[in-house]
Amino acid sequence: MTTNPPEQLLDLVQSHRVTAVIYVAASLGLAELLRDGPRTVDELASRTHADRDALARLLVALSTVGICSRVEGRYLLNELGAGLDGAAERSFKNWVIFEGSMLVRRWDGLLDSIMSGKTAAQLQDVDDNFDLMSRTPEHVRIFNDAMTDLTRLVTHDLLQAYDLSTISHLMDVGGGSGELIGAVARAYSTIRGTAFDLPRCADAANQHFRHLGISDRVDFVAGDFFRAVPAVADAIILKSIIHDWDDERSRIILGNCRKALPQKGRLLLVERAMPELPGPDDAGRSCAMSDLNMLRGPGGRERTEREYYRLLTESGFRPIAVLRAGRFNLTESRLC
Ligand SMILES: C[S@@+](CC[C@H](N)C(=O)[O-])C[C@H]1O[C@@H](n2cnc3c(N)ncnc32)[C@H](O)[C@@H]1O
């Protein structure tokens, strides 16, 4: 790591190149090809139909960022690179595809959002980024699959952090393809579950529940959380939802959740907490970058613990506990 400021700056500004090489590795399926052991460049070129010399140079670049290593003329996958295998238990391939294909394009116009305060969608006269995304079904699929990867990373931490055993029916509002509610239902054999989201998530969620063998107690309900949330559960969980929206829209979602809950119900909010003053460390940088991703994407923001507390109380909830779950906070609230 260089300590020379201009060189540091050069490395920082070139970091998009790292995104590109990892994205190409994922697109070519290199991790799947290296799953069963090391291979030569010739073998990899023949399997991917890539230009041999260009692929050899890509592999060198990948080895410099820790994805693979060259040993005795063959390339083998490192632990980091194994996450690019779509079949790995903790695969992160779908997020890599999302980052390398959709997010890089979205970030390309960051200057316009900084100047106007508007999202990429608003700059195209579309109010809701999710509406814009739905015009390209392939984008919806890439996004939903990426969210599944991200959520899979944190479900274990969430299940460790919070005891859900006293909940009869948990509804995951904005539950996407059902990754989180599926993991909860698998961990608690008596709990009933509902994933509530836009209709476009129905097929993937129902297929996921069938695959897990939990369709008898977990269902998908389609709807719009700005209009209403169904009153079916004694607890609601919201993961990575409120950070998508500004305060006004967040209060509408939280208000609809409040209306849907019984008097003794509880709300579990799962979000990353923005440090009060993010430092130049991994955690600070990742939160600050996510905040800009929210600015450019759906129009939300990352918030501090204090800001979430205020939003919750303004929406009729009484936060009673904040628990740490990996990089996320789980805030438990009761109704006021
Ligand atoms: C950032 S994703 C989070 C998904 C999931 N909770 C997770 O953490 O993996 C936001 C989710 O909100 C859903 N969503 C967006 N607008 C919605 C609306 N008006 N009503 C219901 N769901 C909506 C999206 O379809 C998407 O699944």
The ligand as a MOL file (V3000), in Angstrom:
LIG
                    3D

  0  0  0     0  0            999 V3000
M  V30 BEGIN CTAB
M  V30 COUNTS 27 29 0 0 0
M  V30 BEGIN ATOM
M  V30 1 C -33.5960 -2.9590 -1.3280 0
M  V30 2 S -34.7920 -4.1730 -1.6760 0 CHG=1
M  V30 3 C -34.8330 -5.0880 -0.1630 0
M  V30 4 C -35.3640 -6.4880 -0.3550 0
M  V30 5 C -35.2740 -7.3560 0.9030 0
M  V30 6 N -35.9490 -6.7730 2.0350 0
M  V30 7 C -33.8320 -7.6350 1.2320 0
M  V30 8 O -33.2900 -6.9930 2.1240 0
M  V30 9 O -33.2460 -8.5010 0.5680 0 CHG=-1
M  V30 10 C -36.2970 -3.2350 -1.6150 0
M  V30 11 C -37.5450 -4.0530 -1.8470 0
M  V30 12 O -38.6910 -3.1700 -1.7550 0
M  V30 13 C -39.6210 -3.5870 -2.7260 0
M  V30 14 N -40.5320 -2.4860 -3.0320 0
M  V30 15 C -40.2400 -1.3160 -3.6720 0
M  V30 16 N -41.3340 -0.5390 -3.7630 0
M  V30 17 C -42.3430 -1.2290 -3.1680 0
M  V30 18 C -43.7140 -0.9410 -2.9330 0
M  V30 19 N -44.2550 0.2220 -3.3370 0
M  V30 20 N -44.4530 -1.8450 -2.2610 0
M  V30 21 C -43.9070 -3.0350 -1.8450 0
M  V30 22 N -42.6130 -3.3620 -2.0420 0
M  V30 23 C -41.8360 -2.4640 -2.6900 0
M  V30 24 C -38.7600 -3.9810 -3.9060 0
M  V30 25 O -39.4450 -4.7830 -4.8340 0
M  V30 26 C -37.6120 -4.7050 -3.2080 0
M  V30 27 O -37.8660 -6.0790 -3.0640 0
M  V30 END ATOM
M  V30 BEGIN BOND
M  V30 1 1 1 2
M  V30 2 1 2 3
M  V30 3 1 2 10
M  V30 4 1 3 4
M  V30 5 1 4 5
M  V30 6 1 5 6
M  V30 7 1 5 7
M  V30 8 2 7 8
M  V30 9 1 7 9
M  V30 10 1 10 11
M  V30 11 1 11 12
M  V30 12 1 11 26
M  V30 13 1 12 13
M  V30 14 1 13 14
M  V30 15 1 13 24
M  V30 16 1 14 15
M  V30 17 1 14 23
M  V30 18 2 15 16
M  V30 19 1 16 17
M  V30 20 1 17 18
M  V30 21 2 17 23
M  V30 22 1 18 19
M  V30 23 2 18 20
M  V30 24 1 20 21
M  V30 25 2 21 22
M  V30 26 1 22 23
M  V30 27 1 24 25
M  V30 28 1 24 26
M  V30 29 1 26 27
M  V30 END BOND
M  V30 END CTAB
M  END
